[in-house]
């Protein structure tokens, strides 16, 4: 979906994955964040970032944002000409 610039399709795949009882991984979220970055969609990138943070569960056992997530978020804000949002 990221290659085809189909951001709604990427979010649909995430929804389908969860409906099928699978848990997204940091790679899943990283791929989705990359799709947001390629589209320059800061709102969608913020949504993904929040999902990652919420999936953490408040302890070290969950998913935590990594350099891929942060890098794609910063690049997305740059592409959208919204550098002030780089901290989402």
Order of alpha helices (4+ residues) and beta strands (2+ residues): alpha-alpha-alpha-alpha
